[in-house]
Amino acid sequence: MKHLSVAALAVIALLSADASAQTCNAPELICKAAANQDRSLYFRDHCRYQQKIHVERTKSKGDKETAEELRDTTVMVEPAKKPDKTGKTPVIVRVIDDTDKKGNPKRNIKEDEPTLLSFGAVWDVAFFPLLPERIKYYSFQEVVSERKNERWFRFVPKADAGTALASGIVQLDPRTGEVLTIKIEGLHNLEALDKEAAKMKSFNATIDYNQYEGTLRMPTLASGSGVSGIRRFEGNFKFRFEEGKYVPMFKLE
């Protein structure tokens, strides 16, 4: 299986080469990071994988903050077997383990139950903010690294950007440009995704990336908080997130 995975990785790298080869007007290390994020997301989009999230959600009522939800959810994410009418391949998110709002395990699991993980496009803006097509919408400034053998860059959306973007600090391998950690300080222009996503009022996270098959970087651990106006998830929330168990879902020709 490992040999198959390595071969599959090579196929994905070749298929994504054209997308990564576009002009990059940013610091050289940022361009390397963009290419790596592109390859990593391309491979991830062609995999089945598992996500887990622990959410603590509260609501403010006057001067008091009341607990609304304490929930642990596990989902399986995979691409659909065929494209939809637009030519794009939908992403299927199935709940495989869940609790009620008090943290008690559910006996009957609904695969299509809405969770915060249902909003994959929003998470991808946070997990993969430096895709090649987004680089031109950012301003970059190198800042002092607080860790040895890393280079840190602050990235913020330009004023005229009209696409969904993030802002924060990215911590990079100084040689390869691989993303090690991203500290997200905010998400912007989420209305470009859809009206419901735009109800995410604030979002911050620290995302750690693990190396996969020696070249790719996957968002395997994250934690953070935010304020949501999304229906059924209104209020202040804190979260802990895990992702893993990648299985390629494409065939080698």
C-alpha positions as CSV (number, residue, x, y, z in Angstrom):
1,M,0.0,0.0,0.0
2,K,2.8,2.4,0.7
3,H,4.3,1.9,-2.7
4,L,0.9,2.6,-4.3
5,S,0.6,5.7,-2.2
6,V,4.0,7.0,-3.3
7,A,3.2,6.3,-7.0
8,A,-0.2,8.0,-6.6
9,L,1.5,11.0,-5.1
10,A,3.8,11.3,-8.1
11,V,0.7,11.3,-10.4
12,I,-0.9,14.0,-8.4
13,A,2.2,16.1,-8.5
14,L,2.3,15.9,-12.2
15,L,-1.4,16.7,-12.6
16,S,-1.1,19.8,-10.4
17,A,2.1,21.1,-12.1
18,D,0.3,23.4,-14.5
19,A,-1.6,25.1,-11.6
20,S,1.6,25.6,-9.6
21,A,3.5,27.0,-12.6
22,Q,1.7,30.3,-12.8
23,T,3.5,33.6,-12.2
24,C,4.1,34.4,-8.5
25,N,4.9,38.0,-7.6
26,A,5.9,37.4,-3.9
27,P,9.0,36.6,-1.9
28,E,10.6,33.4,-3.3
29,L,9.9,31.4,-0.1
30,I,6.2,32.4,-0.2
31,C,6.1,31.2,-3.9
32,K,7.5,27.8,-2.7
33,A,4.9,27.7,0.0
34,A,2.2,28.4,-2.5
35,A,3.3,25.6,-4.8
36,N,3.4,23.2,-1.8
37,Q,0.0,24.2,-0.6
38,D,-1.4,23.7,-4.1
39,R,0.1,20.2,-4.4
40,S,-1.0,19.3,-0.9
41,L,-4.6,20.4,-1.4
42,Y,-4.8,18.7,-4.8
43,F,-3.7,15.4,-3.3
44,R,-6.1,15.9,-0.3
45,D,-9.0,16.6,-2.6
46,H,-8.5,13.2,-4.2
47,C,-8.4,11.4,-0.9
48,R,-10.8,9.9,1.6
49,Y,-9.8,11.2,5.1
50,Q,-11.1,11.6,8.6
51,Q,-11.7,14.8,10.6
52,K,-12.4,15.1,14.3
53,I,-13.6,18.3,16.1
54,H,-14.3,19.2,19.7
55,V,-16.5,22.3,20.0
56,E,-17.5,24.3,23.0
57,R,-20.1,26.9,22.2
58,T,-21.7,29.6,24.4
59,K,-24.1,32.5,24.0
60,S,-24.0,35.8,25.7
61,K,-27.3,36.9,27.4
62,G,-26.8,40.3,29.0
63,D,-23.8,40.1,31.3
64,K,-24.0,36.3,31.4
65,E,-22.5,33.6,29.2
66,T,-24.5,30.4,29.0
67,A,-23.3,27.1,27.7
68,E,-25.0,26.0,24.4
69,E,-23.1,23.1,23.2
70,L,-20.3,20.7,24.1
71,R,-19.9,18.4,21.1
72,D,-17.4,15.9,19.7
73,T,-17.9,14.9,16.1
74,T,-16.0,12.7,13.7
75,V,-16.6,12.9,9.9
76,M,-15.3,11.0,6.9
77,V,-14.6,13.3,3.9
78,E,-14.2,12.1,0.3
79,P,-14.8,13.2,-3.3
80,A,-17.9,12.1,-5.1
81,K,-17.5,9.4,-7.7
82,K,-18.5,11.7,-10.5
83,P,-18.6,15.5,-11.2
84,D,-21.9,17.5,-10.9
85,K,-23.6,19.5,-13.6
86,T,-21.0,22.3,-13.3
87,G,-18.1,19.9,-13.9
88,K,-16.8,20.1,-10.4
89,T,-16.5,17.1,-8.1
90,P,-18.6,17.6,-5.0
91,V,-17.1,16.8,-1.6
92,I,-19.1,14.4,0.6
93,V,-18.9,14.8,4.3
94,R,-20.4,11.9,6.4
95,V,-20.8,12.0,10.1
96,I,-19.5,8.7,11.5
97,D,-19.5,9.5,15.3
98,D,-21.2,12.2,17.2
99,T,-22.5,13.4,20.6
100,D,-25.4,15.5,21.6
101,K,-25.1,19.1,22.8
102,K,-24.1,17.9,26.3
103,G,-21.3,15.7,25.1
104,N,-23.2,12.4,25.5
105,P,-22.6,9.8,22.7
106,K,-25.5,9.5,20.2
107,R,-26.9,6.1,19.6
108,N,-28.3,6.9,16.2
109,I,-25.9,8.7,14.0
110,K,-27.2,10.8,11.1
111,E,-24.6,10.9,8.3
112,D,-25.9,14.2,7.0
113,E,-26.2,15.9,10.4
114,P,-24.9,19.6,10.0
115,T,-21.7,20.3,12.0
116,L,-19.1,23.0,11.8
117,L,-17.1,20.6,9.6
118,S,-20.0,20.9,7.0
119,F,-18.5,24.2,6.0
120,G,-15.5,22.8,4.2
121,A,-14.9,25.8,2.0
122,V,-14.5,28.0,5.0
123,W,-12.0,25.6,6.7
124,D,-10.0,25.4,3.4
125,V,-9.6,29.2,3.4
126,A,-7.9,28.9,6.8
127,F,-6.0,25.7,6.1
128,F,-4.8,26.6,2.6
129,P,-4.7,30.4,2.5
130,L,-1.6,30.6,0.3
131,L,-2.7,28.9,-2.8
132,P,-1.1,30.2,-6.0
133,E,-4.4,31.9,-7.2
134,R,-4.6,33.8,-3.9
135,I,-1.1,35.1,-3.6
136,K,-1.7,38.2,-5.8
137,Y,-4.4,39.4,-3.3
138,Y,-2.0,39.5,-0.3
139,S,0.7,41.8,1.0
140,F,3.6,40.0,2.7
141,Q,6.0,41.2,5.3
142,E,8.8,39.1,6.9
143,V,8.7,39.3,10.7
144,V,11.2,38.2,13.3
145,S,11.0,34.4,13.8
146,E,10.6,33.2,17.4
147,R,11.9,29.7,16.4
148,K,15.2,28.6,15.1
149,N,15.4,27.3,11.6
150,E,12.1,29.0,10.5
151,R,11.2,32.1,8.6
152,W,8.0,33.9,9.4
153,F,5.8,36.1,7.2
154,R,2.8,38.1,8.0
155,F,0.1,38.1,5.2
156,V,-2.9,40.4,5.0
157,P,-5.4,40.9,2.1
158,K,-5.0,43.9,-0.1
159,A,-7.8,46.5,0.0
160,D,-9.2,45.6,-3.4
161,A,-9.3,41.8,-2.9
162,G,-12.7,40.4,-3.7
163,T,-12.1,36.8,-2.9
164,A,-12.2,34.8,0.3
165,L,-8.9,35.2,2.1
166,A,-7.3,34.8,5.5
167,S,-4.8,37.0,7.5
168,G,-2.1,36.0,9.9
169,I,1.4,34.7,10.2
170,V,2.9,31.7,8.3
171,Q,5.9,29.8,9.6
172,L,8.0,28.2,6.9
173,D,10.9,25.8,6.4
174,P,13.6,28.2,5.3
175,R,14.9,25.9,2.6
176,T,11.8,24.2,1.0
177,G,9.1,26.8,1.9
178,E,7.0,24.0,3.3
179,V,4.3,25.3,5.7
180,L,5.0,24.3,9.3
181,T,2.4,26.4,11.2
182,I,-0.1,29.0,10.3
183,K,-1.6,31.4,12.9
184,I,-4.8,32.7,11.5
185,E,-6.0,36.0,12.9
186,G,-9.0,36.5,10.7
187,L,-11.0,35.4,7.6
188,H,-12.2,37.9,5.0
189,N,-14.6,38.3,2.2
190,L,-16.4,35.0,3.1
191,E,-19.5,36.3,1.2
192,A,-17.5,35.3,-1.9
193,L,-18.2,31.7,-0.8
194,D,-21.9,32.0,0.1
195,K,-24.2,34.0,2.3
196,E,-24.1,31.5,5.2
197,A,-20.3,31.5,5.3
198,A,-20.3,35.3,5.6
199,K,-22.1,34.9,9.0
200,M,-18.8,33.8,10.5
201,K,-18.1,37.0,12.3
202,S,-14.6,36.2,13.6
203,F,-12.2,33.3,13.5
204,N,-8.7,32.6,14.8
205,A,-6.7,29.4,14.8
206,T,-3.2,27.9,15.2
207,I,-2.8,25.2,12.6
208,D,0.1,22.7,12.6
209,Y,1.1,20.8,9.4
210,N,2.6,17.4,9.3
211,Q,4.7,16.1,6.4
212,Y,3.1,13.5,4.3
213,E,5.1,11.1,2.0
214,G,8.1,13.4,2.4
215,T,6.9,16.4,0.3
216,L,3.3,17.4,1.2
217,R,2.1,19.2,4.2
218,M,-1.4,18.4,5.7
219,P,-3.3,20.4,8.3
220,T,-3.3,17.6,11.0
221,L,-3.9,19.7,14.2
222,A,-5.6,23.0,14.9
223,S,-7.2,24.9,17.7
224,G,-8.8,28.2,18.0
225,S,-12.0,30.2,18.6
226,G,-14.5,32.5,16.9
227,V,-17.9,34.1,16.9
228,S,-20.5,32.6,14.6
229,G,-23.8,33.9,13.3
230,I,-24.3,30.7,11.1
231,R,-27.7,29.2,11.7
232,R,-27.7,26.4,14.3
233,F,-24.1,27.4,15.3
234,E,-24.7,30.9,16.7
235,G,-22.5,32.2,19.5
236,N,-18.9,32.2,20.7
237,F,-17.0,28.9,20.1
238,K,-13.7,27.2,20.9
239,F,-12.5,24.2,19.0
240,R,-9.8,21.5,18.7
241,F,-9.4,19.8,15.4
242,E,-7.6,16.7,14.1
243,E,-7.3,15.4,10.5
244,G,-5.6,12.2,9.1
245,K,-6.0,8.7,7.7
246,Y,-5.6,9.8,4.1
247,V,-6.5,7.2,1.5
248,P,-6.1,8.1,-2.3
249,M,-9.4,7.6,-4.1
250,F,-8.1,7.7,-7.7
251,K,-6.9,5.0,-10.0
252,L,-3.4,4.8,-11.6
253,E,-3.7,4.4,-15.4
